[in-house]
Amino acid sequence: MPAQPVDRARESATATGEEPTTLDAVLALAPDIRTQADRIEQDRRLPVELVRALVRAGVFRLCVPRALGGLEAEPATVLEVLEQVARADGSTGWCAMIGATSGLTSGYLPDEEARLIYGASPDVVTGGVFAPTGSAVRDGDAYRVTGRWRFASGCQHCDWLMGGCVVQDGGSPRARLVFFPARDVEIIDTWTVSGLRGTGSHDMAVRDLHVPAARSVSITDDRPVVPGPLYAFPVFGLLAVGIAAVAVGIARGALDEIERLATAKTPTGGRRLLAERPTVQAQIAEAEATAGAARAFLSEVVDEAWQAARGTGAIPVPLRARVRLAATHATTAAARAVDVAYTAGGGTAVYAESPLQRAFRDIHVVTQHMMVGPATWELAGRVLLGLETDTSML
C-alpha cells in the first residue's frame, strides 16, 4: 500500500495557529511528490492519493471564483504555486497547471451551470482540450456532441471535462467549449510518449452526447460573467503563463540536481569533483542567469498585466502580447537551462534514475505546446510593430 502524502503544511499551521496557503501546502508536499516521481512515470498518471493531496492544497481551485468556493488567486500566485509543483515533478506540475487554469472557465459559465460543475463540491477537478476538434449540433436547448480530442492531460482524475467544438446551429460555424461529466467520456489509451509521461494525456471521445447549450462557453467571443480582475485575464494568456511556470519549475529542479551532483561526482578518469571544473562552473552560472532572468521578465509582465486588470478591468492587446511573449521566452530559456544541466551531468544523466534525463524529456514536451510555440514570436512581434494582426488567440 503506497504511503499517503504527509500534510506537513497543516501540521505546521496547527503549531502556529495559522491556516496554510496553497503555496505553503505545495512546498510541504514537494518531498512526497519527488519520492513518487518514478511511480508517476511508470503508471503514466498521478496516484489518486496525490491528486487528493493537491485538491486539499487548493491547487485546482486557484482560478475558481470565491463565490463558488474558489481562491480567485492573483496570477503571480498561480505562477509560483505551479512552478513549485513542477520543480518537484514535471508531470505533476503539468496536471496541476491543467486543472488550475481550466478553472478559469468557471467565470464564463452561467451561474447555475457554474455552481453545478464547480460549486457542488470543493473536491472537483476539471480539465479538457480547447482545440475545436468536436462537433456540436443544436437540438432544441441542447447540443448533440460528437468528437475526439488529443492531449487530454489528467483526464483520468477529472470529474468534469471540456472539449472544443465547432457549433452548427443554422448560422455561421463557431467554436465553443462544451462541458460534460467525466463518466460520459471514453478515455482512449494513446499516451506513450517521450516526456511528461505521467500526465495521462490520452485521447478522449464522446459520441452523440446530449449537453445543455448553457453548459458551453466561448473564451474568445463571450465576456466573463464573474466580475474581478482575474477574469479580465484572457484564458489563453493565463494558460501560457501556467505552461511557462511548469517549464521554469522543471528547469529549477534540473539546476537543483546538477548543483547537487556536481558537488558529489568525480568524472571518470578525473581527480577533481565536477564542481571544480571551470567549464562546468561557467555553464551552470550561465544557466542560472538564463532561467532567472526569464523568470523575472515573466513575473514583471504578469504583474503589469494584473495591475492593468485591477485598474481598468481590461488588459490592452499590446500588453496581452507581452504576456504571451514573456511566457514563450521563459519556456524557451528554461529548455536551454535544462539542456546545460543535462549535458553537464555527463553519463550519469542518461540513466533512468537520474532526474536530469526526466527533466530533459519533460521540458522538450512542454516546448511543443502551441501557446508557447515558435508562432508566438511572430504574433507578438506583429503586435509590437503595430501591424494588423489576428489577436483572437491573445
C-alpha positions in Angstrom: 0.0 0.0 0.0 1.7 3.3 -1.0 2.4 5.8 1.7 -0.1 8.6 2.0 1.3 12.2 1.4 2.2 13.8 4.7 0.3 17.1 5.2 3.3 19.0 6.7 1.8 22.4 5.9 -1.3 21.6 8.0 0.9 20.2 10.8 2.9 23.4 10.8 -0.2 25.6 10.7 -1.6 23.7 13.7 1.5 24.6 15.7 1.4 28.3 14.7 -2.4 28.7 14.7 -2.3 29.9 11.1 -4.1 28.4 8.1 -1.5 27.4 5.4 -1.7 29.0 2.0 -1.8 26.9 -1.2 1.9 27.7 -1.7 2.7 26.6 1.9 0.9 23.3 1.3 2.6 22.7 -2.1 6.1 23.3 -0.6 5.3 20.9 2.2 4.0 18.3 -0.3 7.1 18.6 -2.6 9.2 15.9 -0.9 6.4 13.4 -1.3 5.9 14.3 -4.9 9.6 13.8 -5.6 9.6 10.3 -4.0 6.6 9.3 -6.2 8.2 10.6 -9.5 9.2 7.1 -10.7 5.8 5.7 -9.9 4.1 8.6 -11.7 6.2 7.9 -14.8 5.7 4.2 -14.8 1.9 4.4 -14.2 1.6 7.2 -16.7 -0.8 9.1 -14.4 -0.9 10.7 -11.0 -1.6 8.5 -8.0 -5.1 9.0 -6.6 -3.7 9.9 -3.2 -1.5 12.6 -4.7 -4.4 14.1 -6.6 -6.4 14.3 -3.3 -3.4 16.0 -1.6 -3.3 18.6 -4.4 -7.1 19.0 -4.0 -6.7 19.6 -0.3 -3.9 22.1 -1.0 -6.4 24.1 -3.2 -4.3 23.8 -6.4 -7.3 23.0 -8.6 -9.3 25.9 -7.2 -6.8 28.7 -7.8 -8.7 30.2 -10.6 -12.3 29.5 -9.5 -14.3 32.5 -8.2 -14.6 32.9 -4.5 -18.4 32.9 -4.9 -18.1 29.2 -5.9 -15.7 28.4 -3.1 -12.6 29.0 -5.1 -9.4 31.0 -4.3 -9.6 33.5 -7.2 -5.9 33.9 -6.8 -3.7 36.5 -8.3 -1.8 35.3 -11.4 1.5 35.8 -9.6 0.3 33.2 -7.0 -0.8 30.8 -9.7 2.6 31.2 -11.3 4.5 30.5 -8.1 2.4 27.6 -7.0 2.6 25.8 -10.3 6.4 26.4 -10.6 7.0 24.8 -7.2 4.9 21.7 -8.1 6.8 21.3 -11.3 10.1 21.8 -9.5 9.3 18.6 -7.6 8.0 16.7 -10.7 7.2 17.9 -14.2 4.2 15.6 -14.8 2.6 16.6 -11.6 3.2 20.3 -12.3 1.6 19.9 -15.8 -1.5 18.2 -14.4 -1.7 20.9 -11.7 -1.5 23.5 -14.4 -4.2 22.0 -16.5 -6.6 21.6 -13.5 -5.9 25.1 -12.2 -6.2 27.0 -15.5 -9.3 25.1 -16.7 -11.0 26.6 -13.6 -10.8 30.0 -15.2 -13.7 28.9 -17.5 -16.0 28.9 -14.4 -16.0 32.7 -14.7 -17.7 32.4 -18.2 -20.4 29.9 -17.4 -24.0 30.9 -16.4 -24.3 30.8 -12.6 -26.5 27.7 -12.5 -24.1 25.7 -14.6 -21.0 27.1 -12.8 -22.5 26.0 -9.5 -23.3 22.6 -10.8 -19.8 22.0 -12.0 -17.6 24.0 -9.7 -19.8 24.8 -6.7 -21.2 21.4 -5.9 -18.0 20.1 -4.2 -14.7 21.6 -3.1 -13.0 18.5 -4.4 -14.0 18.9 -8.1 -11.2 18.7 -10.7 -11.8 19.8 -14.3 -9.7 19.5 -17.4 -10.1 19.0 -21.1 -8.9 20.3 -24.5 -9.6 23.7 -26.0 -8.9 22.6 -29.7 -12.3 22.6 -31.5 -12.0 19.0 -32.9 -15.5 18.1 -31.9 -18.9 18.9 -33.4 -21.9 20.3 -31.5 -25.3 20.2 -33.4 -28.1 22.2 -32.0 -31.0 20.2 -30.7 -33.6 22.5 -29.1 -32.0 23.9 -25.9 -29.1 21.4 -26.1 -26.3 20.2 -28.3 -25.6 16.7 -29.7 -21.9 16.5 -29.2 -19.5 14.1 -31.0 -15.8 14.4 -31.0 -12.4 13.0 -30.2 -9.7 15.2 -28.6 -6.0 14.6 -28.2 -3.8 15.6 -25.3 -6.5 15.4 -22.5 -4.0 15.8 -19.7 -5.1 14.4 -16.3 -8.4 13.1 -17.8 -8.3 10.0 -15.6 -8.6 12.0 -12.4 -11.1 14.7 -13.6 -14.7 14.9 -12.5 -15.7 17.1 -15.5 -14.1 17.5 -18.9 -14.5 20.1 -21.6 -13.9 19.7 -25.3 -13.7 22.4 -28.0 -16.4 22.0 -30.6 -17.5 23.6 -33.9 -21.1 24.6 -33.2 -23.6 24.1 -36.0 -27.0 25.8 -35.3 -28.0 27.2 -38.6 -25.7 30.2 -38.5 -22.0 30.5 -39.2 -20.0 27.8 -37.6 -18.3 29.0 -34.4 -16.1 27.4 -31.7 -17.3 26.8 -28.2 -16.1 24.8 -25.2 -18.7 22.2 -24.1 -18.6 20.6 -20.6 -19.6 17.1 -19.8 -19.2 14.7 -16.8 -16.1 12.6 -17.0 -18.2 9.5 -16.6 -19.7 10.2 -20.1 -16.3 10.3 -21.7 -14.4 7.4 -23.3 -10.7 7.6 -22.5 -8.6 6.1 -25.3 -5.1 5.0 -24.2 -2.7 6.8 -26.5 -0.2 8.4 -24.2 3.0 6.5 -25.0 5.5 9.4 -25.3 9.0 10.8 -24.7 8.3 13.2 -21.8 5.6 14.3 -19.3 4.7 10.6 -19.3 2.9 10.8 -16.0 0.3 13.3 -17.2 -2.0 10.6 -18.7 -2.7 12.9 -21.7 -4.7 10.3 -23.5 -7.3 10.9 -26.2 -10.9 11.4 -25.0 -14.1 10.9 -27.0 -17.9 11.3 -26.8 -20.5 10.3 -29.3 -23.9 11.8 -29.8 -23.8 13.1 -26.2 -26.8 15.3 -25.1 -25.4 18.5 -23.4 -27.4 21.6 -22.4 -26.4 24.5 -24.6 -26.0 26.6 -21.4 -23.2 24.3 -20.5 -20.8 25.8 -23.0 -18.7 28.9 -23.4 -16.7 30.8 -26.0 -13.4 32.0 -24.4 -12.8 34.2 -27.5 -16.2 35.8 -28.0 -18.0 35.6 -24.7 -17.5 38.1 -21.9 -16.9 36.7 -18.4 -20.0 36.8 -16.2 -17.9 37.0 -13.0 -16.5 40.4 -12.1 -13.0 40.8 -10.9 -9.5 41.4 -12.3 -8.7 37.7 -12.6 -11.4 37.2 -15.2 -10.1 40.2 -17.2 -7.1 38.0 -17.9 -7.5 36.2 -21.2 -7.8 32.4 -20.8 -5.1 31.8 -23.4 -2.8 34.3 -21.7 -3.1 32.7 -18.3 -2.7 29.2 -19.9 0.6 30.3 -21.4 1.7 31.7 -18.1 0.8 28.3 -16.5 2.8 26.5 -19.1 5.8 28.7 -18.6 5.5 28.2 -14.8 5.8 24.4 -15.4 8.8 25.0 -17.7 10.6 27.2 -15.2 9.8 24.7 -12.4 11.3 21.9 -14.4 14.4 24.0 -15.1 14.8 24.9 -11.4 14.5 21.2 -10.5 17.2 20.3 -13.1 19.5 23.0 -11.8 19.0 21.8 -8.2 20.0 18.3 -9.3 23.1 19.3 -11.3 24.3 21.5 -8.4 23.9 18.6 -6.1 25.5 16.2 -8.5 28.5 18.4 -9.2 29.5 18.6 -5.6 29.4 14.8 -5.2 30.6 13.4 -8.6 34.2 12.9 -9.7 34.0 12.2 -13.5 35.6 9.0 -14.8 39.3 9.5 -15.3 39.4 12.7 -13.3 40.7 13.6 -9.9 38.5 16.6 -9.2 34.9 17.0 -8.4 32.7 18.1 -11.3 32.1 21.3 -9.4 35.8 22.1 -9.5 35.9 22.2 -13.3 35.9 25.8 -14.6 33.9 25.0 -17.7 31.1 23.5 -15.5 31.2 26.4 -13.2 30.7 28.8 -16.1 28.0 26.7 -17.7 25.9 26.4 -14.5 26.3 30.1 -13.7 25.1 31.0 -17.2 22.1 28.6 -16.9 21.1 30.1 -13.6 21.2 33.5 -15.1 19.3 32.4 -18.2 16.5 30.8 -16.2 16.4 33.5 -13.6 16.3 36.4 -16.0 13.5 34.8 -18.0 11.5 34.2 -14.8 12.0 37.8 -13.7 10.7 39.1 -17.1 7.7 36.8 -16.9 6.9 38.0 -13.3 7.3 41.6 -14.3 4.9 41.3 -17.2 2.4 39.3 -15.3 2.4 41.9 -12.5 2.0 44.7 -15.1 -1.0 42.9 -16.6 -2.5 42.3 -13.2 -2.3 46.0 -12.3 -4.0 46.9 -15.6 -6.7 44.4 -14.9 -7.2 45.7 -11.4 -7.1 49.3 -12.5 -9.3 49.3 -15.6 -10.8 45.8 -15.7 -9.1 45.2 -19.1 -5.7 44.3 -20.5 -4.9 46.1 -23.7 -3.8 44.0 -26.7 -0.1 45.1 -26.7 0.2 44.0 -23.0 -1.6 40.7 -23.8 1.0 40.2 -26.5 3.8 40.8 -23.9 2.3 38.2 -21.6 2.4 35.6 -24.3 5.9 36.8 -25.3 7.2 36.5 -21.7 5.7 33.1 -21.3 7.2 31.8 -24.5 10.6 33.3 -23.7 10.5 31.8 -20.2 9.7 28.4 -21.7 12.5 28.6 -24.3 15.0 29.8 -21.7 14.0 27.1 -19.3 14.7 24.5 -22.0 18.2 25.9 -22.6 18.9 25.8 -18.9 17.8 22.1 -18.7 20.0 21.3 -21.7 23.0 22.7 -19.9 22.3 20.8 -16.7 21.7 17.6 -18.6 25.0 17.9 -20.6 27.0 18.8 -17.5 25.7 15.7 -15.9 27.6 13.5 -18.3 26.9 9.8 -18.4 25.1 10.0 -15.1 22.3 11.9 -16.7 21.3 9.2 -19.2 20.2 6.7 -16.5 16.6 6.3 -15.7 17.1 7.0 -12.1 18.6 10.4 -12.9 16.1 13.4 -12.5 18.2 15.1 -15.2 17.1 12.7 -18.0 13.5 13.1 -17.0 13.8 16.9 -16.9 15.4 16.8 -20.3 12.5 14.8 -21.8 9.8 16.7 -19.9 10.9 20.2 -20.9 11.1 19.2 -24.6 7.5 18.2 -24.5 6.5 21.5 -22.8 8.1 23.5 -25.6 5.8 21.8 -28.1 2.6 23.4 -26.8 1.2 25.9 -29.3 0.7 28.5 -26.6 4.5 28.9 -26.2 5.5 27.6 -29.7 7.5 29.4 -32.4 4.4 31.1 -33.9 4.1 33.2 -30.7 7.3 35.1 -31.6 5.7 36.2 -34.9 2.4 37.0 -33.3 3.9 39.1 -30.5 6.3 40.8 -33.0 3.5 41.9 -35.3 1.6 43.4 -32.4 4.7 45.2 -31.1 5.4 46.6 -34.5 1.8 47.9 -34.8 0.9 45.6 -37.8 -2.6 44.3 -38.5 -2.8 41.0 -36.6 -5.4 38.4 -35.7 -5.4 38.8 -31.9 -8.1 36.2 -31.2 -5.5 33.9 -29.6 -4.3 36.7 -27.2 
